[in-house]
Amino acid sequence: MIDTARARADTPGCTQVIHFHHSGAALMPAPVLTAVKQHLDLEASIGGYEAAEQAVDKIENTYHAIARLLNCSPDEIAVVENATVAWDMAFYGLAQAFRPGDRLLTVMAEYASNYIALLQVARHTGVKIEVVPNDIYGQLDVQALERMLDERVRLISVTHVPTNGGLVNPAAAVGRVARKYGIPYLLDACQSAGQMPLDVEALGCDMLSATGRKFLRGPRGTGFLYVRRSLLESIEPPFLDLHSACWTGPDSYQIRADARRFESWESCLAAQIGLGVAIDYALSWGLDDIYKYIQVLADALRRRLSELPGVTVRDLGKEKCGIVTFTHTRRRPAEIRTALARQRINVGLSQRSATLLDMEDRGLPELVRCPVHYYNTEDELERLLEALAAL
């Protein structure tokens, strides 16, 4: 069970705002803030390199925390600046081996940054991008995916939870298909990490990218990449430096053997330490309990929103998570966000360009996005609904 009162007591921002913007950036808990500030203070006091030497155990803890979160080994983890960098390092590493006629399979709800990368590589290499159709629930059709597979498919790229709604794609079912046919499987877990359990063995993904700032409640400027050990040696990072490789001679270098080959030398260590603390904090609550609470609260919000005149809930999927989206017949999403902000209620927007294929298919230019988290309460839902009813 989630002790919401304790979660809120640990979250300074709860005294300032009602926050339904976790798909953008969640409110950090006090232990994360403390960890980040302490390391910054240490850097200011004794110097950045010296502070890093003193904080080795805290820095290493982040790798172990991510490994516990994903059920993998710390040597399969790279810590990077954000989820896009994580996804790009895996994808562009794979792309060096793509050839004209190769096929890349993706989903209707693929995120803009990922799809732009697919388009760039397709333009330069001649590979073909193909979109797996949705099933009757609006999620990736696993049977259709399997029918599309042949020896030319070089990658299956899936966004687990899209940025524009509560849909949860059947990631584990995709993993079973990918393993059956031996096709690399890249899972974007940017919106799922921190709100639901993620076990890379159960999911069957070969690579997984995620961010720290969303449902994990970590600092901005943090992300991570998982790469299955059996695949590591076959993916050369798109760029290297003295951290990801060793300069062994005038004409030679050696890429490091673990997933840190996808990192670069310089990073914000205070934020990296904060990410590890945020993940430990989430694990202390239990991801199963977090997800159960989120789903109950999100289902209640969808039900209550549907009762408001002019409001249409837009979430797809057989399984729905904590991201709740809607439109209003009389108010544009940007107007709603501005009106709610005046009452210190934070919501987000999801625009057409962020998930172009899905939004165009549904004829939606923009959505209000108001995901819930385990430190939100039913009283906060009431405040949100009252404010919307008064618009």
Secondary structure, 3 states (H helix, E strand, C coil): CCCHHHHHHCCHHHHCCEECCCCCCCCCCHHHHHHHHHHHHHHHHHCHHHHHHHCHHHHHHHHHHHHHHHCCCHHHEEEECCHHHHHHHHHHHHHCCCCCCCEEEEECCCCHHHHHHHHHHHHHHCCEEEEECECCCCCECHHHHHHHCCCCEEEEEEECCCCCCCECCCHHHHHHHHHHHCCCEEEECCCCECCECCCHHHHCCCEEEEECCCCCCCCCCCEEEEECHHHHCCCCCCCCCCCCEEEEECCEEEECCCHHHHCCCCCCHHHHHHHHHHHHHHHHHCHHHHHHHHHHHHHHHHHHHHCCCCEEECCCCCCECCCCEEEECCCCHHHHHHHHHCCCEECEEEEHHHHHHHHHHHCCCEEEECCCCCCCCHHHHHHHHHHHHCC
